[in-house]
Amino acid sequence: MLDVLVVGAGPSGSRTAWNFSKEGYSVVLLDRAEVIGEPCQCAGLVTPRTFEYLGYERPILQEMDGARLWGPKDSFLDFQASETKALVIDRPDLDRSIAEKASDAGAELLHGHTYLGHEKIDGGIKASVKNKNKKFSIEAKLLVGADGPLSRVAKNAGISGKREILTAFGADVKGYKGRDTHVDLFVGSELAPRFFGWGIPTGPDEGRIGIATTLPHKPRHFFRDYFLKGAPSKLLGGAKIINLISGLIPFGTANPSYTDNVILTGDAAGMAKPTSGGGIYSGLISADAAFEVASKALDSNNLSATNLSEYQSLISTRIGGELTKGSYLRKAFLSLNDDQLAEIISILGEPKVKETIERTGDLDYASLAAFSVLKTQPKLIKFAPHLLKPFI
Ligand SMILES: Cc1cc2nc3c(=O)[nH]c(=O)nc-3n(C[C@H](O)[C@H](O)[C@H](O)COP(=O)(O)OP(=O)(O)OC[C@H]3O[C@@H](n4cnc5c(N)ncnc54)[C@H](O)[C@@H]3O)c2cc1C
């Protein structure tokens, strides 16, 4: 029987597989995709911290040190930080590089293999898997569900909780008219309801645009109108779509994220940040925590839920606080109407507040900037007193 079967070769699954294989455990890492990293379901924006945490770097397409915020009623702000805040990367390249690390360390990488379900057997699990030629089973002591927002592993293991799921849709475009090192963000009920839209320059004349939201009744028309007539059209005069990107963003940490012989990492465990939707960095953190707890459990030959339960407290200590604060900020954001959003944007433009955002803004830890901004301008608390008071 194998030590570890990892389902999903995204950043979280491959990092988990890499961790285990480095330490000599027998690992199979499988993904239904024929080519790891494809299709791309990401805007490819990470903090420099993500590469530090990962332990190695990949090519950077563009460094970001500012943001333009487009809001309702023609409200607008242009932030300029004094350092690089985010990196634009080739996301499929990142996924492939981590999967390669796992495979170089000894994990068997099976692409084009779909996990169908599993059953509990003595000493582990038996998973049913299919590729284009056949259906077969794999037995393992530990099953890692790193299979993304709609995790089938979580469902099969009976640990998929209720959560908010946003639909995201985007495109790589040629002819983009953004500002070189600035991300464009769109908020407001007409510009990008219930979350935000983005535009990211990826090189001279090129960019990535997108929006995440909860879908209206006619999603296809919604997205078409959004790109052609909506907010980003300002940046897209004559731009051509090169390829489309779509995917789901789940909010809400699964609790528990483990059961007998099963552990979830990344989006499967609800690691995406409710403020930005980003989940690469937090997914890596969950992968490392899963390894730390489950390797001890493997060594003691006891992969019971009780023995894996330390995982929940570890993710809670390392990233859960930020995810919880992020969910308060999201609730506060959802409670605002367009007039309030426009008023907030005008307050954020006050020199002291703006400088605070430029200094403390951090994609991974948005709550730190929120805390500093509310301290600088406490009158902002009036917009959502119950939700924002915990920040001061
Ligand atoms: C449009 C969009 C833009 C985003 N932009 C950013 C961003 O700029 N920065 C950022 O940090 N995050 C971003 N995110 C979020 C980020 O993509 C996710 O949080 C991240 O991919 C989570 O990594 P993961 O390894 O947990 O899951 P995933 O990357 O989703 O990997 C899951 C893998 O499991 C495989 N799989 C699923 N089911 C099965 C099955 N039954 N059998 C076998 N394999 C299976 C899939 O093929 C996939 O490869 C974005 C998300 C979307 C949708």
The ligand as an SDF file (V2000), in Angstrom:
LIG
                    3D

 53 58  0  0  0  0  0  0  0  0999 V2000
   -9.9620   33.5380  -12.5220 C   0  0  0  0  0  0  0  0  0  0  0  0
   -9.1660   33.3100  -11.2630 C   0  0  0  0  0  0  0  0  0  0  0  0
   -8.1240   34.1680  -10.9660 C   0  0  0  0  0  0  0  0  0  0  0  0
   -7.3390   33.9480   -9.8340 C   0  0  0  0  0  0  0  0  0  0  0  0
   -6.2670   34.7670   -9.6190 N   0  0  0  0  0  0  0  0  0  0  0  0
   -5.4360   34.5120   -8.5850 C   0  0  0  0  0  0  0  0  0  0  0  0
   -4.2640   35.2800   -8.4060 C   0  0  0  0  0  0  0  0  0  0  0  0
   -3.9790   36.2050   -9.1730 O   0  0  0  0  0  0  0  0  0  0  0  0
   -3.4440   34.9740   -7.3490 N   0  0  0  0  0  0  0  0  0  0  0  0
   -3.7240   33.9400   -6.4810 C   0  0  0  0  0  0  0  0  0  0  0  0
   -2.9630   33.7200   -5.5230 O   0  0  0  0  0  0  0  0  0  0  0  0
   -4.8310   33.1970   -6.6540 N   0  0  0  0  0  0  0  0  0  0  0  0
   -5.6880   33.4390   -7.6730 C   0  0  0  0  0  0  0  0  0  0  0  0
   -6.7970   32.6590   -7.8460 N   0  0  0  0  0  0  0  0  0  0  0  0
   -7.0560   31.5630   -6.9120 C   0  0  0  0  0  0  0  0  0  0  0  0
   -6.0910   30.4170   -7.1830 C   0  0  0  0  0  0  0  0  0  0  0  0
   -6.1210   30.0860   -8.5410 O   0  0  0  0  0  0  0  0  0  0  0  0
   -6.4570   29.2090   -6.3210 C   0  0  0  0  0  0  0  0  0  0  0  0
   -6.6220   29.6170   -4.9870 O   0  0  0  0  0  0  0  0  0  0  0  0
   -5.3580   28.1600   -6.4050 C   0  0  0  0  0  0  0  0  0  0  0  0
   -5.3000   27.6130   -7.7000 O   0  0  0  0  0  0  0  0  0  0  0  0
   -5.6020   27.0340   -5.4150 C   0  0  0  0  0  0  0  0  0  0  0  0
   -4.6410   26.0400   -5.6260 O   0  0  0  0  0  0  0  0  0  0  0  0
   -4.9950   24.5150   -5.3490 P   0  0  0  0  0  0  0  0  0  0  0  0
   -3.7450   23.7650   -5.6020 O   0  0  0  0  0  0  0  0  0  0  0  0
   -5.6570   24.3860   -4.0350 O   0  0  0  0  0  0  0  0  0  0  0  0
   -6.1300   24.1270   -6.4000 O   0  0  0  0  0  0  0  0  0  0  0  0
   -6.1090   24.1970   -7.9730 P   0  0  0  0  0  0  0  0  0  0  0  0
   -5.0290   25.0630   -8.4780 O   0  0  0  0  0  0  0  0  0  0  0  0
   -7.5290   24.4690   -8.3750 O   0  0  0  0  0  0  0  0  0  0  0  0
   -5.7380   22.7020   -8.4020 O   0  0  0  0  0  0  0  0  0  0  0  0
   -6.6490   21.6570   -8.2780 C   0  0  0  0  0  0  0  0  0  0  0  0
   -6.2440   20.6010   -9.2680 C   0  0  0  0  0  0  0  0  0  0  0  0
   -7.0560   19.4470   -9.0460 O   0  0  0  0  0  0  0  0  0  0  0  0
   -7.3590   18.8700  -10.2790 C   0  0  0  0  0  0  0  0  0  0  0  0
   -8.5760   18.0700  -10.0810 N   0  0  0  0  0  0  0  0  0  0  0  0
   -9.7970   18.5070   -9.7080 C   0  0  0  0  0  0  0  0  0  0  0  0
  -10.6460   17.4670   -9.5970 N   0  0  0  0  0  0  0  0  0  0  0  0
   -9.9350   16.3530   -9.8950 C   0  0  0  0  0  0  0  0  0  0  0  0
  -10.2630   14.9710   -9.9490 C   0  0  0  0  0  0  0  0  0  0  0  0
  -11.4950   14.5120   -9.6680 N   0  0  0  0  0  0  0  0  0  0  0  0
   -9.2900   14.0970  -10.3050 N   0  0  0  0  0  0  0  0  0  0  0  0
   -8.0320   14.5390  -10.6000 C   0  0  0  0  0  0  0  0  0  0  0  0
   -7.6760   15.8260  -10.5610 N   0  0  0  0  0  0  0  0  0  0  0  0
   -8.6150   16.7250  -10.2130 C   0  0  0  0  0  0  0  0  0  0  0  0
   -7.5290   20.0500  -11.2160 C   0  0  0  0  0  0  0  0  0  0  0  0
   -7.3190   19.6420  -12.5600 O   0  0  0  0  0  0  0  0  0  0  0  0
   -6.4680   21.0140  -10.7080 C   0  0  0  0  0  0  0  0  0  0  0  0
   -5.2570   20.8880  -11.4150 O   0  0  0  0  0  0  0  0  0  0  0  0
   -7.6380   32.8660   -8.9600 C   0  0  0  0  0  0  0  0  0  0  0  0
   -8.7140   32.0240   -9.2330 C   0  0  0  0  0  0  0  0  0  0  0  0
   -9.4820   32.2360  -10.3710 C   0  0  0  0  0  0  0  0  0  0  0  0
  -10.6220   31.2970  -10.6590 C   0  0  0  0  0  0  0  0  0  0  0  0
  1  2  1  0
  2  3  1  0
  2 52  2  0
  3  4  2  0
  4  5  1  0
  4 50  1  0
  5  6  2  0
  6  7  1  0
  6 13  1  0
  7  8  2  0
  7  9  1  0
  9 10  1  0
 10 11  2  0
 10 12  1  0
 12 13  2  0
 13 14  1  0
 14 15  1  0
 14 50  1  0
 15 16  1  0
 16 17  1  0
 16 18  1  0
 18 19  1  0
 18 20  1  0
 20 21  1  0
 20 22  1  0
 22 23  1  0
 23 24  1  0
 24 25  2  0
 24 26  1  0
 24 27  1  0
 27 28  1  0
 28 29  2  0
 28 30  1  0
 28 31  1  0
 31 32  1  0
 32 33  1  0
 33 34  1  0
 33 48  1  0
 34 35  1  0
 35 36  1  0
 35 46  1  0
 36 37  1  0
 36 45  1  0
 37 38  2  0
 38 39  1  0
 39 40  1  0
 39 45  2  0
 40 41  1  0
 40 42  2  0
 42 43  1  0
 43 44  2  0
 44 45  1  0
 46 47  1  0
 46 48  1  0
 48 49  1  0
 50 51  2  0
 51 52  1  0
 52 53  1  0
M  END
$$$$
